[in-house]
Amino acid sequence: MDEYTDTEKLRSLFQTLRQTERPVSDIDPREFGKLEAEVGSLRAQVSALQRDVRELLELANKSRGGFWFGLSIAGLAGSVVSWFLQRWAP
């Protein structure tokens, strides 16, 4: 299912309603019910996407901290090796 099809359906229905300028009482209750169901579905999808994005952000922040810690350890190890080589290498 394409994620934009629901939005495009809603836009086309709203444009049709604007063009015909029907009174609110002329709206088909079934069509309105379908729209309500689609909006509810879209809200659920958006909230799921928000949770996923938050989880990804937390994971990115954790990995960024781990990267800097690893880089610090590698720098420390390199400086120790360099010090030993300068001290005892001919």
N, C-alpha and C positions, 0 to 999 in steps of 0.2 A: 504494500500500500504506500503510495506516495504521500509524503508528509504535507505537501502543499495542496492536495486535492480537496481536503475538507475546507481549508480557508478559501480556496477559489470557489467552491460551491456556495459558501456563505456569501461571498462578495457578489456572485452572480444573482443569487436570490434577492439580496438587498437592492441591487441595481434594478432588477425587474420590478420590485415593489415601488421603488422611487419613480420609475418611468410610467408605471400604470396609475400611480397615485390613487390606489384603492384605499378605501377606508379600512381601518383596523378590523372591523367586524367581518370583512370579506376574506380574511386570511383563513386558509384551510387549517383546522385544528391538527390534523394528522401531519401536515407539512411542518407546522410549528413544533409539534412534538418531536419530529425527526431532527429539527434544528436544535432543539434543547438537548437531545441525546448526543448529537455531534459536538456541541459545545462542552458538555460534561466530559466526553471522551477526550477532547482537546485539552481541557483543564488537567485531567489526570496525566496525560502525556507530558505536559509542560512541567507539572510538579515532579514527575519521574526524572525528567531531564535536569531539573534544578538539583535534585539529589545527586545525580551522577556527576554533574559538574563540580559540586562541592567535594565529593569524594576524590575526584581527579585533582582538584586544587590541593587538598590535604596530602595526597600522595606525592605531588610535585614538590611541596614544601618539605616533606620528609626526605625525599631523595636529594634535594638541594643541600640540606644540612649534612647528609651522609657523604656527599661528594666533597664538600669543603673539609670535613673531618679526614677523609681518605687522602686528600691532597696535602693536608698538614702533616699527616703521618709519613707520606712519601717524601716530603721536603725535609723532615727531621731525619729520616733514614739516609737520605742523600747527603745531608750535611755531616752526619756521623761518619759515613764511608769516606767522604772527601777529607775529613779531618784525619782519619787513620792513614789514608794514602799519602797525605802531605807530611805526616809525622814520621812514618816508617818506610816509605818508598824511597829508593835511591834517586 
